[in-house]
């Protein structure tokens, strides 16, 4: 091949090509070596340039919650038989139930003290409010309101008056790290797409429910001229379906610079997550009646169909950018961070402001929610054999064979 291109090989000269590494070894005069070197450079310049793109998606989720509060119960008491006092009432807050206090009167089953002092102080997720969308999704999945658990209780009896205090404390830390590291190879100037996704199918449209005309009902039946006829209701049914990819997608278009040492990258990373369903339907009800001797006595609502129309909610984080990096170097894309901080302090008026003692009548809750997405993208030129272009030639040479000792008679 080299001879057909004009390279001369005098006696003693040779050329060896190693296909597995793309290495050419030539033994020749200096002038012929320079000529072969020029031929190789010309061939490399005309060969298509390939770029290997390695990306890493690191998502960090952290949820910290701290709470310390006190619940007080104080029963009726008197001072000198003339002044009487007690705790307050539960109001619209959490009711004063025996399950929330460790000391219970065995005769009545009510907690010792009965009358609350700190009923207005919030606890648990009653003190932390989610954003509107999160609260709506939590309601769709049946989320409930709970208070923090009690870790210590104390009760006292002074003849008639009784009191009880429960310390509620909570310290939670939760961290989740997700890593995805897809890799792709493409030609310079051509777009490549990396997808690490799951297909999520959901209904796009629903058929209308079929509900018969009802003038009066008994239970779930229609009273007609021919007797009692059961009500047959056809609920809403998913009709058309749509597919959405959830996960990590990276669109990248690398362009090798004219100097061969820099790579221009057009990047479009995207992360799509499924958050949950929201029901946009509402139950379809009818009026059920109870009759005695043909006379309507009571009427109650009867649910004919829940008429559920669920639609998904997706969260999308997307970046579109263009950068230039050196061959083999890494670019970091950040800034996709969200932090929600909530602080709640409830206290009993006047008493909660007393130094030292007032801390026992205050409830403090602090929550930090952090979510951060960091993307690492490494661009590296490679040869048609998959080896990096910047590797030293010495690393591409074939291994030397051990010399065989000379045979002696």
HELIX and SHEET records of a PDB file:
HELIX    1   1 UNK A   30  UNK A   46  1                                  17    
HELIX    2   2 UNK A   98  UNK A  100  5                                   3    
HELIX    3   3 UNK A  124  UNK A  126  5                                   3    
HELIX    4   4 UNK A  132  UNK A  140  1                                   9    
HELIX    5   5 UNK A  351  UNK A  353  5                                   3    
HELIX    6   6 UNK A  357  UNK A  361  5                                   5    
HELIX    7   7 UNK A  393  UNK A  396  1                                   4    
SHEET    1   A 2 UNK A  14  UNK A  18  0                                        
SHEET    2   A 2 UNK A  23  UNK A  27 -1                                        
SHEET    1   B 4 UNK A 150  UNK A 158  0                                        
SHEET    2   B 4 UNK A 161  UNK A 180 -1                                        
SHEET    3   B 4 UNK A  50  UNK A  74 -1                                        
SHEET    4   B 4 UNK A 183  UNK A 187 -1                                        
SHEET    1   C 5 UNK A 150  UNK A 158  0                                        
SHEET    2   C 5 UNK A 161  UNK A 180 -1                                        
SHEET    3   C 5 UNK A  50  UNK A  74 -1                                        
SHEET    4   C 5 UNK A 362  UNK A 382 -1                                        
SHEET    5   C 5 UNK A 330  UNK A 347 -1                                        
SHEET    1   D 2 UNK A  77  UNK A  79  0                                        
SHEET    2   D 2 UNK A  83  UNK A  85 -1                                        
SHEET    1   E 4 UNK A 191  UNK A 206  0                                        
SHEET    2   E 4 UNK A 238  UNK A 256 -1                                        
SHEET    3   E 4 UNK A 262  UNK A 279 -1                                        
SHEET    4   E 4 UNK A 310  UNK A 326 -1                                        
SHEET    1   F 3 UNK A 217  UNK A 218  0                                        
SHEET    2   F 3 UNK A 221  UNK A 224 -1                                        
SHEET    3   F 3 UNK A 227  UNK A 230 -1                                        
SHEET    1   G 2 UNK A 284  UNK A 292  0                                        
SHEET    2   G 2 UNK A 295  UNK A 305 -1                                        
END                                                                             
